[in-house]
Amino acid sequence: MATRWQPRPNAETTELPALPKARVRAAFGRHARHAAQHDVAQRKIAATLFAALDAAIAAAEAPLPQTPWLLDAGCGVGRDLPHLKARFPHHRLLALDAAPALLATLPPELATPIVGDLEQLPFPTQTLALYWSNCAWQWTTPVLVVQEIVRTLAPNGWAAISIVLAGTFPELATAFAELGEPPPLAPLPDEAAWRQAFAGHPWRTLHATHHTIPLFFATPQELLASIRGVGATATPKTTKRFDRTRPRRLAAALERLRGPHGIPLTYQILTILAQRP
Ligand SMILES: C[S@@+](CC[C@H](N)C(=O)[O-])C[C@H]1O[C@@H](n2cnc3c(N)ncnc32)[C@H](O)[C@@H]1O
């Protein structure tokens, strides 16, 4: 049974209004049963982030703090938890997500599931040795999530984060332009907004790296399913009426982008490796 989170008073922000959290939660909850089948992009991005974390910890002058807690923030169905456990077998894993339906799929012996919000973590200050978050930050307000890292990491604790950036899925924008529609994607913060949020705090180490990650799909349906896997269906409400021909026209528009490796879909990702002083 997942634990309910208790919100803390929220901080003021002047940034873009975030997508309603209930829509993000619902978009992921709907796909809970199939989340692990359509996450090829997330696994590729997680592998990049794990490699960067391994290198950063190996090169660090200050060891991980003594506190036993590691957090997977926005853990989804927990695909990274076994890899975290393998790397840090003596630590205790906390698995936090906004969608209870996803947490319900976690093996109970692996981690403590917690229903919670990345912008208001239900943990005391300076409790975490590692804050891990893969592809979960894109619907949040940068200053709020970074502030929560700074508050909850113990001194010398590490944060390893991958973020889907504005400019991701240009192919979808092209295909929807053929339909005469904007792509149904939630607006995402850009790289500058994330860098600025991190620059507002002192760090012992801070590495921010931009990765362009192309994926290729055999069919338009597989491509669109993979997008649902990253919650891109958590879009603002549309007033458009349902049009029966739209799926066919969309598939044809995506087909026209096909290259020698399949239908392309490009991610723009920012990875952050940061150690608190
Ligand atoms: C694309 S999935 C990634 C899941 C997992 N990290 C992985 O790599 O497979 C993003 C996850 O972030 C969660 N999420 C999004 N916004 C959140 C928020 N404000 N608080 C907590 N979880 C959130 C979603 O419910 C979803 O499970």
The ligand as a MOL file (V3000), in Angstrom:
LIG
                    3D

  0  0  0     0  0            999 V3000
M  V30 BEGIN CTAB
M  V30 COUNTS 27 29 0 0 0
M  V30 BEGIN ATOM
M  V30 1 C 8.0230 9.2860 -18.2240 0
M  V30 2 S 7.5910 8.5990 -16.6700 0 CHG=1
M  V30 3 C 9.1820 8.0270 -16.1490 0
M  V30 4 C 9.0660 6.9520 -15.1250 0
M  V30 5 C 10.4060 6.3740 -14.6490 0
M  V30 6 N 11.2460 7.3690 -14.0200 0
M  V30 7 C 11.1350 5.6690 -15.7840 0
M  V30 8 O 12.2220 6.1220 -16.1590 0
M  V30 9 O 10.6020 4.6780 -16.2850 0 CHG=-1
M  V30 10 C 7.3740 10.0610 -15.6280 0
M  V30 11 C 6.8110 9.7640 -14.2560 0
M  V30 12 O 6.8240 10.9720 -13.4890 0
M  V30 13 C 5.6600 11.0410 -12.7040 0
M  V30 14 N 5.4220 12.4550 -12.3750 0
M  V30 15 C 5.2150 13.4840 -13.2200 0
M  V30 16 N 5.0480 14.6380 -12.5390 0
M  V30 17 C 5.1500 14.3220 -11.2140 0
M  V30 18 C 5.0780 15.0750 -10.0100 0
M  V30 19 N 4.8730 16.3900 -10.0120 0
M  V30 20 N 5.2460 14.4310 -8.8360 0
M  V30 21 C 5.4800 13.0840 -8.8050 0
M  V30 22 N 5.5520 12.3100 -9.9290 0
M  V30 23 C 5.3900 12.9210 -11.1150 0
M  V30 24 C 4.5900 10.4170 -13.5770 0
M  V30 25 O 3.4690 9.9710 -12.8220 0
M  V30 26 C 5.3640 9.2870 -14.2540 0
M  V30 27 O 5.2920 8.0880 -13.5360 0
M  V30 END ATOM
M  V30 BEGIN BOND
M  V30 1 1 1 2
M  V30 2 1 2 3
M  V30 3 1 2 10
M  V30 4 1 3 4
M  V30 5 1 4 5
M  V30 6 1 5 6
M  V30 7 1 5 7
M  V30 8 2 7 8
M  V30 9 1 7 9
M  V30 10 1 10 11
M  V30 11 1 11 12
M  V30 12 1 11 26
M  V30 13 1 12 13
M  V30 14 1 13 14
M  V30 15 1 13 24
M  V30 16 1 14 15
M  V30 17 1 14 23
M  V30 18 2 15 16
M  V30 19 1 16 17
M  V30 20 1 17 18
M  V30 21 2 17 23
M  V30 22 1 18 19
M  V30 23 2 18 20
M  V30 24 1 20 21
M  V30 25 2 21 22
M  V30 26 1 22 23
M  V30 27 1 24 25
M  V30 28 1 24 26
M  V30 29 1 26 27
M  V30 END BOND
M  V30 END CTAB
M  END
